[in-house]
Amino acid sequence: PPPAAVREYLRLVREAKVRHSEDVAEYGALLLKKSPGILPAEELWLVHEQVGVAALDCGGFELADWCIGRLDKQFPNSVRVRKLKGMRLEAGGEFDAADKLYKGILEENQADQAAWKRRVAVCRGRGNLVKATKVLKEYLDIFASDHEAWEEAADLYLCLGMHKQAAFCQEELILSNPQNPHFHLQYADTLCTLGQPANLRTALAYYAAALELTDGLSVRALLGACGAYAHLNALKGPEKATEEEARVPQLAAKLLKQLYGKKCPAKLPLLLELLTKQGLHDSS
C-alpha cells in the first residue's frame, strides 16, 4: 500500500485505541524502513513505539528490538522507553527483571499508572494470581476511580473463586457506570454463584435492570432472571419466591419463547423443557 495510506491507517489505529498487531507490525515496519521521511519528527517516534508494541504482541522480537533500540537512542532517559524495555523482558519470559524495572520506575514516581499495571501483568504472566490481586489492590488504593482496574480485579477474584471480593469490585463498576448493562449482568451472575436467598433476590433485581437497559433484548439477562427465580421458587416457607418476584421471570420466559421461536426454532423444545423445570412453562 502507499506510504500515505499506511500512515493514515496507523493514525486511525492509535486514535481508536485498538491493537491490530499483525497488520500494524507488518505495514508499520515497511513504512519505517522504506518511507520514514513521510512522517514528521513527533509522529515518527510515536510510530516506532506503536510498531514495537505490535511486534511484541506477535512475537516479532527482532523488529521490537529494532524499534526500542532506536527509541532508546533518541530518548536515552525516557521512562516511556524503559517501560517498553520492561515489556520486552516480559515477552522473553524474564519476569523478575521486568518486575525490578517497573519497581524502579515506581520508586521514582508512585503515580505512574502504566508501571503499576505492568506489574499486575507480570504477576499474571507468572501465573501468580494472588500476588496480582495484591498489587492491584495497592494500585486501587491510589487510583480508586480507574474502572478498568476494578474490572481486572473482579476477573482475578473470579479466577481465584473469591466471589464475595469479585462482587465488591462489580459494585464499584456499577457505581462508576450505572448505564452499562454488562456490569449489572456480571454482578447478578456472581450473586447467583454465591447463592443464598438474599443474593438470589438481589440478582433478580439486577437482571431486571439489565433487561431495562437493553430493552429486553439481552438473552443472558432473560435466562439469568429465569434461573434466579427457579432457585428461589424451589425454597420452602417464607424464602420461597413471591408472586411479585415472579413477574419479571414470567415476562422473561415469554420473551425467550418469542426469541427462540423466531431466531432458532430448532432449539425451542430445549428451551421449553428448561422453562418447564423452572416452573415458567406449562407443558400441558
Buried (B, 14 or more C-beta within 10 A) or exposed (E): EEBEEBBEBBBEBBEEEEEBBEBBBBBBBBBBEEBEEBBEEEBBBBBBBBBBBBBBBBEBEEBBBBBBBBBBEEEEEBBEBBBBBBBBBBBEEBBEBBBEBBEEBBEEEEEBEBBBBBBBBBBBBBEBBEBBBBBBEBBBEEBEEBBEBBBBBBBBBBEBEBBEBBBBBBBBBBEBEEEBBBBBBBBBBBBBBBEEBEBBBBBBBBBBBBBBBBEBEBBBBBBBBBBBBBBBBEEEEEEEBEEEBBEBBBBBBBBBBEBBEEEEEEEBEEBBEBBEEBBBBEEE
